[in-house]
Amino acid sequence: MSNSYSQSAIQRASDGLDTKRELAARLRKSSRTIDYWMKKGRLPYMKVGKSILFRWSDVLEALSKYRVN
């Protein structure tokens, strides 16, 4: 992992924004699962140019709708 990547990841984490790869790791799911959930409208995301970002608080809120108990 390059130093510039880790510094940018730290900055995004402090802002509460994750890339698709970071979100998948955080949720312990595959990137394909994240893609599927995005397509189905289960995950809110922001698209800036070609970048897709997720606000962690929004993701938690969206996923809480699927809580069973």
Order of alpha helices (4+ residues) and beta strands (2+ residues): alpha-beta-alpha-alpha-beta-beta-alpha
